[in-house]
Amino acid sequence: MKGKLVIFSAPSGSGKTTIVRHLLEQNLNLEFSISAASRAKRDTETHGVDYYFISVDEFREKIDNNEFLEWEEVYPDHYYGTLKSEVERIRNKGNHVIFDIDVVGGVNIKEEFGKDSLAIFIKPPSKEELEKRLRSRNTDSDNKIKRRLEKADFELSFADKFDVVVVNDKLELAIREAEQALSDFLM
């Protein structure tokens, strides 16, 4: 039997990646979908583990050949996308595909797979809390935090397009709620 698709989207700083990492450690037959990227590989990254690193020309060729489930040009010549072959590879093993993906990509995947997918939106309890979390990371400049917060307004407007909205006020509760929604869907 083919695996199902589980989509997680959220504004940066909402706790989505933490929740996804927790779920991957549970015995739920989940496998993470590795995205393709046209940017250069960082020293700490591994091809086929962090991303499938491909050239800009190869990425564009795959777009032309309709090989992506979803893709986006985030910056000029910096493409990111989900290869259909990656999703099929995981599903054909009988594993469920889990995505940690932007809201537009998440909505596109949901539309494509319908009832075979569960789309979960992780929402921060407030804009103020989101800003506090982004600042406490100590990884971004004030300018980058400002851009992330502006983008969060756009991303939050997509929440109603998801099957489940989990408000991450307390991480332990948000994890339990996401795990319950996932368990109900997979049964």
Contacts in CASP RR format, 6 or more apart in sequence:
PFRMAT RR
TARGET T0000
AUTHOR 0000-0000-0000
METHOD contacts of the structure
MODEL  1
MKGKLVIFSAPSGSGKTTIVRHLLEQNLNLEFSISAASRAKRDTETHGVD
YYFISVDEFREKIDNNEFLEWEEVYPDHYYGTLKSEVERIRNKGNHVIFD
IDVVGGVNIKEEFGKDSLAIFIKPPSKEELEKRLRSRNTDSDNKIKRRLE
KADFELSFADKFDVVVVNDKLELAIREAEQALSDFLM
1 94 0 8 1.000
2 91 0 8 1.000
2 92 0 8 1.000
2 94 0 8 1.000
2 116 0 8 1.000
3 29 0 8 1.000
3 90 0 8 1.000
3 91 0 8 1.000
3 94 0 8 1.000
3 95 0 8 1.000
3 96 0 8 1.000
3 97 0 8 1.000
3 116 0 8 1.000
4 91 0 8 1.000
4 96 0 8 1.000
4 97 0 8 1.000
4 116 0 8 1.000
4 117 0 8 1.000
4 118 0 8 1.000
4 185 0 8 1.000
4 186 0 8 1.000
5 87 0 8 1.000
5 91 0 8 1.000
5 96 0 8 1.000
5 97 0 8 1.000
5 99 0 8 1.000
5 109 0 8 1.000
5 113 0 8 1.000
5 116 0 8 1.000
5 117 0 8 1.000
5 118 0 8 1.000
6 23 0 8 1.000
6 30 0 8 1.000
6 96 0 8 1.000
6 97 0 8 1.000
6 98 0 8 1.000
6 99 0 8 1.000
6 117 0 8 1.000
6 118 0 8 1.000
6 120 0 8 1.000
6 182 0 8 1.000
6 185 0 8 1.000
7 99 0 8 1.000
7 101 0 8 1.000
7 106 0 8 1.000
7 109 0 8 1.000
7 110 0 8 1.000
7 117 0 8 1.000
7 118 0 8 1.000
7 119 0 8 1.000
7 120 0 8 1.000
7 162 0 8 1.000
8 16 0 8 1.000
8 19 0 8 1.000
8 20 0 8 1.000
8 98 0 8 1.000
8 99 0 8 1.000
8 100 0 8 1.000
8 101 0 8 1.000
8 120 0 8 1.000
8 121 0 8 1.000
8 122 0 8 1.000
8 178 0 8 1.000
9 16 0 8 1.000
9 101 0 8 1.000
9 102 0 8 1.000
9 103 0 8 1.000
9 105 0 8 1.000
9 106 0 8 1.000
9 107 0 8 1.000
9 119 0 8 1.000
9 120 0 8 1.000
9 121 0 8 1.000
9 122 0 8 1.000
9 155 0 8 1.000
9 158 0 8 1.000
9 162 0 8 1.000
10 16 0 8 1.000
10 103 0 8 1.000
10 121 0 8 1.000
10 122 0 8 1.000
10 123 0 8 1.000
10 124 0 8 1.000
10 155 0 8 1.000
10 168 0 8 1.000
11 124 0 8 1.000
11 130 0 8 1.000
11 148 0 8 1.000
11 151 0 8 1.000
11 152 0 8 1.000
11 155 0 8 1.000
11 156 0 8 1.000
12 134 0 8 1.000
12 148 0 8 1.000
12 151 0 8 1.000
12 152 0 8 1.000
13 124 0 8 1.000
13 130 0 8 1.000
13 133 0 8 1.000
13 134 0 8 1.000
13 137 0 8 1.000
13 148 0 8 1.000
14 122 0 8 1.000
14 123 0 8 1.000
14 124 0 8 1.000
14 130 0 8 1.000
14 133 0 8 1.000
14 168 0 8 1.000
15 122 0 8 1.000
15 133 0 8 1.000
15 168 0 8 1.000
15 171 0 8 1.000
15 174 0 8 1.000
16 100 0 8 1.000
16 122 0 8 1.000
17 100 0 8 1.000
18 171 0 8 1.000
19 122 0 8 1.000
19 166 0 8 1.000
19 168 0 8 1.000
19 171 0 8 1.000
19 174 0 8 1.000
19 175 0 8 1.000
19 178 0 8 1.000
20 32 0 8 1.000
20 98 0 8 1.000
20 100 0 8 1.000
22 175 0 8 1.000
22 179 0 8 1.000
23 30 0 8 1.000
23 98 0 8 1.000
23 175 0 8 1.000
23 178 0 8 1.000
23 179 0 8 1.000
23 182 0 8 1.000
24 30 0 8 1.000
24 32 0 8 1.000
24 98 0 8 1.000
26 179 0 8 1.000
28 96 0 8 1.000
28 182 0 8 1.000
28 183 0 8 1.000
28 186 0 8 1.000
29 94 0 8 1.000
29 95 0 8 1.000
29 96 0 8 1.000
29 186 0 8 1.000
30 95 0 8 1.000
30 96 0 8 1.000
30 97 0 8 1.000
30 98 0 8 1.000
31 90 0 8 1.000
31 93 0 8 1.000
31 95 0 8 1.000
31 96 0 8 1.000
31 97 0 8 1.000
31 98 0 8 1.000
32 98 0 8 1.000
32 100 0 8 1.000
33 82 0 8 1.000
33 86 0 8 1.000
33 87 0 8 1.000
33 90 0 8 1.000
33 97 0 8 1.000
33 98 0 8 1.000
33 99 0 8 1.000
33 101 0 8 1.000
34 48 0 8 1.000
34 49 0 8 1.000
34 50 0 8 1.000
34 51 0 8 1.000
34 52 0 8 1.000
34 86 0 8 1.000
35 51 0 8 1.000
35 52 0 8 1.000
35 80 0 8 1.000
35 81 0 8 1.000
35 82 0 8 1.000
35 101 0 8 1.000
36 51 0 8 1.000
36 52 0 8 1.000
36 53 0 8 1.000
36 54 0 8 1.000
36 59 0 8 1.000
36 62 0 8 1.000
36 68 0 8 1.000
36 71 0 8 1.000
36 79 0 8 1.000
36 80 0 8 1.000
36 81 0 8 1.000
36 82 0 8 1.000
36 83 0 8 1.000
36 86 0 8 1.000
37 51 0 8 1.000
37 52 0 8 1.000
37 53 0 8 1.000
37 54 0 8 1.000
37 78 0 8 1.000
37 79 0 8 1.000
37 80 0 8 1.000
37 81 0 8 1.000
38 53 0 8 1.000
38 54 0 8 1.000
38 55 0 8 1.000
38 56 0 8 1.000
38 58 0 8 1.000
38 59 0 8 1.000
38 77 0 8 1.000
38 78 0 8 1.000
38 79 0 8 1.000
38 80 0 8 1.000
39 53 0 8 1.000
39 78 0 8 1.000
40 53 0 8 1.000
41 47 0 8 1.000
41 50 0 8 1.000
41 51 0 8 1.000
41 53 0 8 1.000
45 51 0 8 1.000
45 53 0 8 1.000
47 53 0 8 1.000
52 83 0 8 1.000
52 86 0 8 1.000
54 62 0 8 1.000
56 77 0 8 1.000
56 79 0 8 1.000
59 71 0 8 1.000
59 79 0 8 1.000
60 79 0 8 1.000
62 68 0 8 1.000
62 83 0 8 1.000
63 71 0 8 1.000
63 79 0 8 1.000
67 83 0 8 1.000
67 84 0 8 1.000
67 85 0 8 1.000
68 81 0 8 1.000
68 82 0 8 1.000
68 83 0 8 1.000
68 84 0 8 1.000
69 81 0 8 1.000
69 82 0 8 1.000
69 83 0 8 1.000
69 84 0 8 1.000
69 87 0 8 1.000
69 108 0 8 1.000
69 109 0 8 1.000
69 112 0 8 1.000
70 81 0 8 1.000
70 82 0 8 1.000
70 101 0 8 1.000
70 104 0 8 1.000
70 105 0 8 1.000
70 106 0 8 1.000
70 108 0 8 1.000
70 109 0 8 1.000
71 79 0 8 1.000
71 80 0 8 1.000
71 81 0 8 1.000
71 82 0 8 1.000
72 79 0 8 1.000
72 80 0 8 1.000
72 81 0 8 1.000
72 102 0 8 1.000
72 104 0 8 1.000
72 105 0 8 1.000
73 79 0 8 1.000
74 80 0 8 1.000
82 99 0 8 1.000
82 101 0 8 1.000
82 105 0 8 1.000
82 109 0 8 1.000
87 97 0 8 1.000
90 96 0 8 1.000
90 97 0 8 1.000
91 97 0 8 1.000
96 186 0 8 1.000
99 106 0 8 1.000
99 109 0 8 1.000
101 109 0 8 1.000
102 155 0 8 1.000
103 121 0 8 1.000
103 154 0 8 1.000
103 155 0 8 1.000
103 158 0 8 1.000
103 161 0 8 1.000
104 158 0 8 1.000
106 119 0 8 1.000
107 119 0 8 1.000
107 158 0 8 1.000
107 161 0 8 1.000
107 162 0 8 1.000
109 117 0 8 1.000
109 119 0 8 1.000
110 117 0 8 1.000
110 119 0 8 1.000
110 161 0 8 1.000
110 162 0 8 1.000
110 163 0 8 1.000
118 163 0 8 1.000
118 164 0 8 1.000
118 181 0 8 1.000
118 182 0 8 1.000
118 185 0 8 1.000
119 161 0 8 1.000
119 162 0 8 1.000
119 163 0 8 1.000
119 164 0 8 1.000
120 162 0 8 1.000
120 163 0 8 1.000
120 164 0 8 1.000
120 165 0 8 1.000
120 166 0 8 1.000
120 178 0 8 1.000
120 181 0 8 1.000
120 182 0 8 1.000
121 158 0 8 1.000
121 159 0 8 1.000
121 162 0 8 1.000
121 164 0 8 1.000
121 165 0 8 1.000
121 166 0 8 1.000
122 166 0 8 1.000
122 168 0 8 1.000
122 174 0 8 1.000
122 178 0 8 1.000
123 156 0 8 1.000
123 159 0 8 1.000
123 165 0 8 1.000
123 166 0 8 1.000
123 167 0 8 1.000
123 168 0 8 1.000
124 130 0 8 1.000
124 133 0 8 1.000
124 152 0 8 1.000
124 167 0 8 1.000
124 168 0 8 1.000
125 167 0 8 1.000
125 168 0 8 1.000
125 169 0 8 1.000
127 149 0 8 1.000
127 152 0 8 1.000
129 169 0 8 1.000
130 149 0 8 1.000
130 152 0 8 1.000
131 145 0 8 1.000
131 149 0 8 1.000
134 140 0 8 1.000
134 145 0 8 1.000
134 148 0 8 1.000
134 149 0 8 1.000
135 145 0 8 1.000
140 148 0 8 1.000
159 165 0 8 1.000
163 181 0 8 1.000
164 178 0 8 1.000
164 181 0 8 1.000
166 174 0 8 1.000
166 177 0 8 1.000
166 178 0 8 1.000
166 181 0 8 1.000
167 174 0 8 1.000
168 174 0 8 1.000
END
